[in-house]
Amino acid sequence: MLRNGCSQHILLHWESFLKARHVLATRIIGAQHIVATGKGHLTHRASQERFCVFGVLGHVVLRLRESQYYQAFLVGFVRFVIRVLRWNLGVVEERLREDFTKSIRAFFVGVLGEELNLFSLASPVEAESLGEFLNGWRQSF
């Protein structure tokens, strides 16, 4: 549980990666994530609570920067952030989409600024698409 009351598994999963001595990448399914039906989980909410994802991701950024595996996980983490924020943008209430979009742009520029430079070197096509979104030239990314 984070200070803002946002209970997320994102931080737990990334901390597990960053603290692991070995990580096995495979196509074999080792676990299946099932979200129980009901309104108690953040997954089922489309309200202002959805904005807590930025705080969670910010915590992961700090942990990533402190990690000896920073270089190894950087590109995968930025891709993960793109996917999770794109998904969140698609489920947040329509009345909140404009503010959520502004928050996405602020997060990428303000929190992931240095990481975006490295990401653009490693993955220029994805970075170009993201850059167009961040500059307001595209409505989606």
Secondary structure, DSSP 8 states (H G I E B T S, - for coil): --TTS---SHHHHHHHHHH-S-----SS--------SSSSSGGG--SGGGGGHHHHHHHHHHHHHHSTTHHHHHHHHHHHHHHHHHHHHHHS-GGGHHHHHHHHHHIIIIISHHHHHHHHHH-HHHHHHHHHHHTTS-S--
